[in-house]
Amino acid sequence: MFKTLALTALAAGFSLSAFAATELTVYTALEPEQLSAYKTAFEKANPDIEIKWVRDSTGIVTAKLIAEKSRPQADMIWGLAASSLAILDQQGMLEPYAPKDLDKIGANYRAAANPPGWVGMNVWAATICFNPIEAEKLGLPKPISWQDLTKPVYRGKIVMPNPASSGTGFLDVSAWLQTFGEKQGWAYMDALHENIGQYVHSGSKPCKLAASGEFPVGISFEYPAVQLKREGAPLDIVLPKEGLGWEIEATAVMKGTAHLEAARRLADFSASPAAMELYKVNFAVLAQPGIAKPQTELPADYEQRLIKNDFTWASKNRDLILAEWRRRYDGKSAKE
């Protein structure tokens, strides 16, 4: 009898292990509130795979991946700036893969190679979050341009993301250098620096600080601005007239993953119309055209306001740009 019970238990053990979910370690810089919906939808469609998130800001995730190059810990990246993924791609860290719906992805929202090293999900772009209630108390005018933010009236009243840790911060800096030219771009940031109260290590935090009134002006991106405004925060969403720096949130399979088949299934899902339906809840511009819906908080010509962005230049010059930025401005960075 005992022998029978032991054999039954052993058989049950084999059965459980046979049906155990594959744990997929996924690095991401997605906003925390987005993770649950994305994970739930993928695991419902793929019940034999379980996502284990490793989340942080773009710069920190990028640095972590590069530090782990000789011994990769991630199987997959779901939601990281394309300029960061381009660096990993150049270093041979990504497994080229053409997801099933690649033909539906816009050519400007994926790596140029075929199969591509990374594939886009959606776009996020620079936004000024302006608190009119706090601004009125302080006698501050509403800015309409990037240049407005250099006016002495805003001294100490602006918060923005640190580009070394935040993808939003880096898209701001690289966009200003492209929009104004390198010499004038650094001159612009010198003037802006005089008005910065603090550089923080998150792209969404400046908007949250503006919403709470801690700073009347926050340089951020449209996702937190729209979400906070929908929740009733006293915010005006300002899209500066010179144009908006922007980035592609993208997906990639890590070279050397022990779970290649599972990672490719996540890549398939991320590029699918089903995933785009999830992304459109949060973003107005998607990698698959024809799915996004207008967001009433943003103008109808929002996509046309995006600058002509050279991602190759931005990724190749990232280290040099960040080194120069730190040399000039790091004294006002938050300590954590």
C-alpha positions as CSV (number, residue, x, y, z in Angstrom):
1,M,0.0,0.0,0.0
2,F,2.8,2.4,1.0
3,K,4.5,1.5,-2.3
4,T,1.3,2.4,-4.2
5,L,1.0,5.7,-2.4
6,A,4.6,6.5,-3.1
7,L,4.2,5.8,-6.8
8,T,1.0,7.8,-6.9
9,A,2.8,10.8,-5.3
10,L,5.7,10.4,-7.7
11,A,3.3,10.3,-10.7
12,A,1.5,13.4,-9.4
13,G,4.9,15.2,-9.0
14,F,5.8,14.4,-12.6
15,S,2.3,15.6,-13.7
16,L,2.7,18.9,-11.9
17,S,6.1,19.5,-13.3
18,A,4.9,18.7,-16.8
19,F,2.3,21.4,-16.5
20,A,4.3,23.9,-14.6
21,A,4.3,27.4,-16.2
22,T,7.5,28.6,-17.8
23,E,8.7,31.6,-15.8
24,L,9.8,34.4,-18.2
25,T,11.9,37.1,-16.7
26,V,10.8,40.3,-18.4
27,Y,12.7,43.6,-18.0
28,T,10.6,46.7,-18.4
29,A,10.3,50.5,-17.9
30,L,6.5,50.5,-18.3
31,E,4.6,52.5,-15.7
32,P,3.7,50.3,-12.7
33,E,0.0,50.7,-13.2
34,Q,0.2,49.3,-16.7
35,L,1.9,46.0,-15.8
36,S,-1.0,44.1,-14.3
37,A,-3.3,44.5,-17.4
38,Y,-0.5,43.6,-19.8
39,K,0.6,40.5,-17.8
40,T,-3.0,39.3,-17.3
41,A,-3.9,39.5,-21.0
42,F,-0.7,37.7,-22.1
43,E,-1.0,34.9,-19.5
44,K,-4.7,34.4,-20.3
45,A,-3.7,33.8,-24.0
46,N,-0.6,31.8,-22.9
47,P,-1.5,29.9,-19.7
48,D,1.7,27.9,-19.7
49,I,3.9,31.0,-19.4
50,E,4.2,33.2,-16.3
51,I,5.8,36.7,-16.5
52,K,8.2,37.8,-13.8
53,W,8.6,41.5,-14.0
54,V,11.9,43.4,-13.3
55,R,10.9,47.1,-13.5
56,D,12.8,50.4,-13.2
57,S,13.3,53.6,-15.0
58,T,14.7,53.5,-18.6
59,G,18.2,54.5,-17.8
60,I,18.5,52.1,-14.9
61,V,17.1,49.1,-16.9
62,T,19.4,49.9,-19.8
63,A,22.5,50.1,-17.5
64,K,21.4,46.8,-15.8
65,L,21.1,45.0,-19.1
66,I,24.5,46.2,-20.3
67,A,26.1,45.3,-17.0
68,E,24.7,41.8,-17.4
69,K,25.9,41.4,-21.0
70,S,28.2,38.5,-20.2
71,R,25.6,36.7,-18.1
72,P,22.1,37.9,-19.2
73,Q,19.4,37.6,-16.6
74,A,16.5,38.7,-18.7
75,D,14.6,36.5,-21.2
76,M,12.7,39.4,-22.7
77,I,12.2,43.1,-22.8
78,W,8.7,44.4,-22.9
79,G,8.5,48.2,-22.8
80,L,11.8,50.0,-23.1
81,A,12.9,53.0,-25.2
82,A,13.9,52.2,-28.8
83,S,17.1,54.3,-28.4
84,S,18.1,52.0,-25.5
85,L,17.3,48.8,-27.5
86,A,19.2,50.2,-30.4
87,I,22.3,50.2,-28.2
88,L,21.7,46.6,-27.1
89,D,21.2,45.7,-30.7
90,Q,24.5,47.3,-31.8
91,Q,26.2,45.2,-29.0
92,G,24.7,42.0,-30.3
93,M,22.6,41.4,-27.2
94,L,19.2,41.0,-28.9
95,E,17.9,37.9,-30.7
96,P,16.4,39.1,-34.1
97,Y,12.9,37.9,-34.5
98,A,9.9,38.8,-36.8
99,P,6.7,38.5,-34.8
100,K,3.6,37.2,-36.6
101,D,2.1,40.6,-37.1
102,L,5.2,42.4,-38.1
103,D,3.7,43.4,-41.5
104,K,1.1,45.5,-39.5
105,I,3.8,47.5,-37.7
106,G,4.7,50.8,-39.2
107,A,8.2,50.8,-40.8
108,N,9.3,53.8,-38.7
109,Y,8.3,52.0,-35.5
110,R,10.7,49.0,-35.7
111,A,14.3,48.2,-36.3
112,A,15.3,48.4,-40.0
113,A,16.8,44.9,-40.2
114,N,14.8,41.9,-41.3
115,P,14.2,40.1,-38.9
116,P,14.3,43.2,-36.6
117,G,16.1,43.3,-33.3
118,W,13.3,45.3,-31.7
119,V,9.6,46.0,-32.5
120,G,7.7,49.1,-31.4
121,M,4.5,49.2,-29.3
122,N,3.5,52.8,-28.9
123,V,4.9,56.3,-28.8
124,W,5.3,58.6,-25.8
125,A,6.2,62.3,-26.2
126,A,7.3,65.3,-24.2
127,T,4.7,67.4,-22.4
128,I,4.7,70.3,-20.0
129,C,2.4,69.7,-17.0
130,F,1.2,73.1,-15.8
131,N,-0.7,73.7,-12.5
132,P,-2.8,76.9,-13.2
133,I,-3.9,77.2,-9.5
134,E,-0.4,77.2,-8.1
135,A,0.8,79.3,-11.0
136,E,-1.8,82.0,-10.3
137,K,-0.7,82.2,-6.6
138,L,2.9,82.7,-7.8
139,G,2.0,85.1,-10.6
140,L,3.4,82.8,-13.3
141,P,2.2,82.9,-16.9
142,K,1.3,79.8,-18.8
143,P,4.2,78.8,-21.0
144,I,3.5,77.9,-24.7
145,S,7.0,77.1,-25.8
146,W,10.2,75.5,-24.6
147,Q,11.9,78.9,-24.8
148,D,9.3,80.3,-22.4
149,L,10.7,78.0,-19.7
150,T,14.0,80.0,-19.7
151,K,12.3,83.2,-18.6
152,P,13.5,84.4,-15.1
153,V,10.0,84.3,-13.8
154,Y,10.2,80.5,-13.6
155,R,13.4,80.5,-11.4
156,G,13.3,77.4,-9.2
157,K,9.7,76.6,-10.3
158,I,10.4,73.8,-12.8
159,V,11.1,70.1,-12.3
160,M,12.2,67.7,-15.0
161,P,13.5,64.1,-15.4
162,N,17.2,63.3,-15.1
163,P,18.1,62.0,-18.6
164,A,20.6,59.5,-17.1
165,S,17.9,57.6,-15.4
166,S,14.7,58.5,-17.3
167,G,13.9,57.8,-20.9
168,T,11.7,60.8,-20.9
169,G,14.5,63.0,-19.7
170,F,16.8,61.7,-22.4
171,L,14.2,62.2,-25.2
172,D,13.9,65.8,-24.0
173,V,17.7,66.4,-24.1
174,S,18.2,64.7,-27.4
175,A,15.2,66.5,-28.9
176,W,16.5,69.9,-27.9
177,L,19.9,69.1,-29.4
178,Q,18.2,68.1,-32.6
179,T,15.6,70.9,-32.7
180,F,17.9,73.8,-31.8
181,G,21.2,72.4,-33.0
182,E,23.9,71.1,-30.7
183,K,25.5,74.5,-29.8
184,Q,22.2,76.3,-29.3
185,G,20.7,73.1,-27.6
186,W,23.3,73.2,-24.8
187,A,22.8,77.0,-24.5
188,Y,19.1,76.4,-24.1
189,M,19.7,73.8,-21.4
190,D,22.1,76.2,-19.6
191,A,19.3,78.8,-19.5
192,L,16.7,76.2,-18.5
193,H,19.0,74.9,-15.7
194,E,18.8,78.3,-14.0
195,N,15.1,77.7,-13.5
196,I,15.2,74.0,-12.6
197,G,14.3,73.3,-9.0
198,Q,15.3,69.6,-9.2
199,Y,16.0,66.8,-11.7
200,V,14.2,63.6,-10.6
201,H,14.7,60.0,-11.6
202,S,11.3,59.3,-13.2
203,G,9.6,60.6,-16.3
204,S,6.2,60.7,-14.7
205,K,7.2,62.2,-11.4
206,P,7.4,65.8,-12.6
207,C,3.8,65.7,-13.7
208,K,2.8,64.2,-10.4
209,L,4.7,66.9,-8.6
210,A,2.9,69.6,-10.7
211,A,-0.5,68.0,-10.0
212,S,0.2,68.1,-6.2
213,G,1.4,71.7,-6.4
214,E,4.9,71.0,-5.2
215,F,6.2,72.5,-8.4
216,P,3.9,74.5,-10.7
217,V,5.7,73.3,-13.9
218,G,6.8,69.8,-14.6
219,I,8.5,68.6,-17.8
220,S,7.1,65.1,-18.3
221,F,5.2,63.1,-21.0
222,E,1.6,62.8,-22.1
223,Y,0.6,59.5,-20.3
224,P,0.7,60.8,-16.7
225,A,-0.6,64.1,-17.8
226,V,-3.7,62.6,-19.3
227,Q,-4.3,60.1,-16.5
228,L,-3.9,62.8,-13.8
229,K,-6.2,65.2,-15.6
230,R,-8.8,62.4,-15.9
231,E,-8.6,61.9,-12.1
232,G,-9.4,65.6,-11.6
233,A,-5.9,67.0,-11.0
234,P,-5.6,70.8,-11.7
235,L,-3.4,70.4,-14.8
236,D,-3.1,72.1,-18.1
237,I,-1.3,69.9,-20.7
238,V,1.0,72.1,-22.7
239,L,2.5,70.9,-26.0
240,P,5.3,73.4,-26.8
241,K,5.1,75.0,-30.2
242,E,8.6,74.1,-31.3
243,G,7.6,70.4,-31.4
244,L,7.7,67.4,-29.2
245,G,10.6,65.0,-28.5
246,W,9.3,61.5,-28.5
247,E,10.3,57.9,-28.1
248,I,9.1,54.4,-29.2
249,E,8.3,52.0,-26.4
250,A,9.4,48.6,-27.8
251,T,9.9,44.9,-27.3
252,A,12.9,42.6,-27.9
253,V,14.0,39.0,-27.2
254,M,17.3,38.7,-25.3
255,K,20.0,36.6,-27.0
256,G,20.9,33.5,-25.0
257,T,17.6,33.2,-23.3
258,A,16.9,29.6,-22.1
259,H,13.2,30.2,-22.9
260,L,13.4,31.2,-26.5
261,E,10.1,29.8,-27.6
262,A,8.2,31.5,-24.7
263,A,10.0,34.8,-25.4
264,R,9.0,34.6,-29.1
265,R,5.4,34.1,-28.0
266,L,5.5,37.2,-25.9
267,A,7.1,39.1,-28.9
268,D,4.2,37.8,-31.1
269,F,1.6,39.0,-28.5
270,S,3.3,42.4,-28.1
271,A,3.0,43.1,-31.8
272,S,-0.6,41.7,-32.1
273,P,-3.8,43.7,-32.5
274,A,-4.9,42.4,-29.1
275,A,-1.9,44.0,-27.5
276,M,-2.5,47.2,-29.4
277,E,-6.0,47.3,-27.9
278,L,-4.3,47.4,-24.5
279,Y,-1.8,50.1,-25.5
280,K,-4.4,52.4,-27.0
281,V,-6.0,52.8,-23.5
282,N,-2.8,54.6,-22.5
283,F,-1.4,56.1,-25.7
284,A,-2.6,58.1,-28.7
285,V,0.0,56.9,-31.2
286,L,0.6,53.1,-31.7
287,A,3.0,51.1,-33.8
288,Q,0.1,49.6,-35.7
289,P,-1.8,52.3,-37.6
290,G,-5.6,52.4,-37.6
291,I,-6.1,51.2,-34.0
292,A,-5.4,54.2,-31.8
293,K,-8.4,56.3,-30.7
294,P,-8.2,60.1,-30.2
295,Q,-7.7,61.2,-26.6
296,T,-9.9,64.2,-25.8
297,E,-7.2,65.7,-23.6
298,L,-4.8,65.9,-26.6
299,P,-5.2,67.9,-29.8
300,A,-6.3,66.0,-33.0
301,D,-2.9,66.8,-34.7
302,Y,-0.9,65.4,-31.8
303,E,1.1,63.0,-34.0
304,Q,2.0,65.8,-36.4
305,R,3.6,67.7,-33.5
306,L,6.3,65.1,-33.1
307,I,9.7,66.3,-34.2
308,K,11.7,64.5,-36.9
309,N,13.7,62.2,-34.5
310,D,17.0,60.6,-35.4
311,F,17.0,57.6,-33.2
312,T,20.3,56.3,-34.6
313,W,22.1,59.5,-33.8
314,A,20.5,59.6,-30.3
315,S,21.5,56.0,-29.5
316,K,25.1,56.4,-30.9
317,N,25.7,59.6,-29.0
318,R,23.8,58.7,-25.8
319,D,26.9,58.2,-23.6
320,L,28.6,61.4,-24.8
321,I,25.3,63.4,-24.3
322,L,24.8,62.1,-20.8
323,A,28.4,62.7,-19.8
324,E,28.1,66.3,-20.9
325,W,24.8,66.7,-19.2
326,R,26.1,65.4,-15.9
327,R,29.1,67.7,-16.1
328,R,26.9,70.7,-16.5
329,Y,23.8,70.0,-14.5
330,D,24.0,67.0,-12.1
331,G,24.3,69.2,-9.1
332,K,20.5,69.6,-9.0
333,S,19.7,65.9,-9.3
334,A,17.7,64.2,-6.7
335,K,19.8,61.9,-4.4
336,E,17.5,58.9,-5.1
